[in-house]
């Protein structure tokens, strides 16, 4: 069983280091930005010490990410996965799956009909594509970000 904990219980430095190790797939976070994200998140949990984490927002969040805003203009109720990262050394242990399943349960309890995310098309992220397909996500659109990244918008409809 995976011991999922609120990010507030985990070492901030470890989570920021894990994020920085995967900045190509996500984006850089300053400590104050990380704290603001966690404070405003619908879901902010991880696996100690800093093996994996997931931060998600719902449609009510005061969040200006262009990817989040894309969903906010199209879906009246949802949980949006802003970032999920598993340390290289912890891959294959089911940590991301456990975090997603925990988020799905929390979203269902809150009456959210869907969970949304984006996955990079360019630069490609084939591991994330495969994972999201296994988790039941379907593509609902694409977008080009200011930095030139091409992304695939995906949604999983909850039961």
C-alpha positions as CSV (number, residue, x, y, z in Angstrom):
1,X,0.0,0.0,0.0
2,X,1.2,3.5,-0.9
3,X,1.4,6.0,2.0
4,X,-0.1,9.1,0.4
5,X,0.3,12.3,2.5
6,X,-0.6,16.0,2.1
7,X,2.3,17.9,0.6
8,X,2.3,20.0,3.7
9,X,3.6,17.0,5.6
10,X,6.5,16.4,3.2
11,X,9.8,18.3,2.9
12,X,9.4,21.3,0.6
13,X,13.1,21.1,-0.5
14,X,12.7,17.5,-1.6
15,X,9.6,18.2,-3.6
16,X,11.1,21.3,-5.2
17,X,14.2,19.3,-6.1
18,X,12.1,16.6,-7.7
19,X,10.2,19.2,-9.6
20,X,13.4,20.8,-10.8
21,X,14.7,17.4,-12.0
22,X,11.7,17.3,-14.3
23,X,11.4,20.9,-15.3
24,X,11.5,20.0,-19.0
25,X,8.2,18.2,-18.6
26,X,6.6,20.7,-16.1
27,X,8.0,24.1,-15.2
28,X,10.3,25.7,-12.7
29,X,8.8,26.5,-9.3
30,X,10.1,29.1,-6.9
31,X,9.4,28.2,-3.2
32,X,6.8,31.0,-2.8
33,X,5.0,29.8,-6.0
34,X,5.0,26.2,-4.8
35,X,3.5,27.3,-1.5
36,X,0.8,29.3,-3.2
37,X,0.0,26.4,-5.5
38,X,-0.3,24.0,-2.5
39,X,-2.5,26.5,-0.6
40,X,-4.9,27.0,-3.6
41,X,-4.9,23.4,-4.7
42,X,-7.9,21.1,-4.8
43,X,-5.5,18.2,-4.3
44,X,-1.8,18.4,-3.2
45,X,-0.4,15.1,-2.1
46,X,2.7,13.0,-2.4
47,X,4.7,10.0,-1.3
48,X,7.5,10.5,1.3
49,X,10.2,11.4,1.4
50,X,10.0,12.9,-2.1
51,X,9.3,9.9,-4.3
52,X,6.2,11.3,-6.1
53,X,3.7,14.2,-5.9
54,X,0.6,15.5,-7.6
55,X,-1.0,18.9,-7.5
56,X,-4.4,19.5,-9.0
57,X,-6.8,22.5,-9.0
58,X,-10.6,22.6,-9.5
59,X,-12.6,25.0,-11.6
60,X,-12.8,27.5,-8.8
61,X,-9.1,28.0,-8.5
62,X,-7.5,31.4,-9.0
63,X,-4.9,30.0,-11.3
64,X,-3.7,31.6,-14.6
65,X,-2.0,28.7,-16.3
66,X,-3.0,28.7,-20.0
67,X,-3.7,25.0,-19.8
68,X,-5.9,25.3,-16.8
69,X,-7.8,28.3,-18.4
70,X,-8.4,26.2,-21.5
71,X,-10.3,23.7,-19.4
72,X,-12.0,26.3,-17.3
73,X,-13.6,27.9,-20.4
74,X,-14.9,24.5,-21.6
75,X,-15.9,22.5,-18.5
76,X,-18.1,23.8,-15.7
77,X,-16.7,21.3,-13.1
78,X,-13.5,19.4,-13.1
79,X,-10.2,18.7,-11.3
80,X,-7.1,19.7,-13.3
81,X,-3.8,18.0,-12.8
82,X,-1.2,20.7,-13.0
83,X,1.8,18.5,-12.4
84,X,2.6,14.9,-11.4
85,X,6.1,13.7,-11.0
86,X,7.6,10.4,-9.9
87,X,11.3,10.2,-9.1
88,X,13.3,8.0,-11.5
89,X,14.4,5.8,-8.6
90,X,10.7,5.2,-7.6
91,X,9.3,4.4,-11.1
92,X,7.4,1.2,-11.5
93,X,6.1,1.0,-8.0
94,X,2.6,2.3,-8.8
95,X,3.1,5.6,-7.1
96,X,1.6,7.8,-9.8
97,X,-1.3,5.3,-10.3
98,X,-2.0,5.5,-6.5
99,X,-1.9,9.3,-6.6
100,X,-4.3,9.4,-9.6
101,X,-6.7,6.9,-8.0
102,X,-6.7,9.0,-4.8
103,X,-7.4,12.1,-6.8
104,X,-10.2,10.4,-8.7
105,X,-11.8,9.3,-5.4
106,X,-11.5,12.8,-3.9
107,X,-13.0,14.3,-7.2
108,X,-15.9,11.9,-7.1
109,X,-16.6,12.7,-3.5
110,X,-16.6,16.4,-4.4
111,X,-19.0,15.8,-7.3
112,X,-16.5,16.5,-10.0
113,X,-17.5,14.7,-13.2
114,X,-14.0,14.8,-14.8
115,X,-10.3,15.0,-14.3
116,X,-8.3,16.9,-16.8
117,X,-4.6,17.3,-17.7
118,X,-2.3,18.1,-20.6
119,X,0.6,16.1,-22.0
120,X,3.4,17.4,-24.1
121,X,3.3,16.5,-27.8
122,X,6.4,18.6,-28.5
123,X,8.7,18.0,-26.7
124,X,7.3,14.5,-26.7
125,X,6.5,12.6,-23.5
126,X,5.7,9.0,-24.6
127,X,5.8,7.7,-21.1
128,X,3.1,10.1,-20.0
129,X,1.0,9.4,-23.1
130,X,1.1,5.6,-22.3
131,X,0.3,6.2,-18.7
132,X,-2.7,8.4,-19.3
133,X,-4.1,6.0,-21.9
134,X,-3.9,3.2,-19.3
135,X,-5.7,5.5,-16.8
136,X,-8.6,6.1,-19.2
137,X,-7.9,9.6,-20.4
138,X,-9.0,10.7,-23.9
139,X,-7.8,13.6,-26.0
140,X,-10.2,16.5,-26.2
141,X,-8.1,19.1,-27.9
142,X,-4.6,20.5,-28.5
143,X,-2.8,23.8,-27.9
144,X,0.4,25.7,-28.5
145,X,1.8,27.6,-25.5
146,X,3.8,30.8,-25.6
147,X,7.1,28.9,-25.1
148,X,6.4,26.8,-28.3
149,X,5.3,23.7,-26.5
150,X,2.6,21.7,-28.2
151,X,0.2,20.0,-25.8
152,X,-2.6,17.5,-25.9
153,X,-5.5,18.2,-23.6
154,X,-7.0,15.1,-22.0
155,X,-10.0,14.3,-19.8
156,X,-11.0,11.2,-17.8
157,X,-14.7,11.1,-17.2
158,X,-15.4,9.8,-13.7
159,X,-18.1,7.2,-13.0
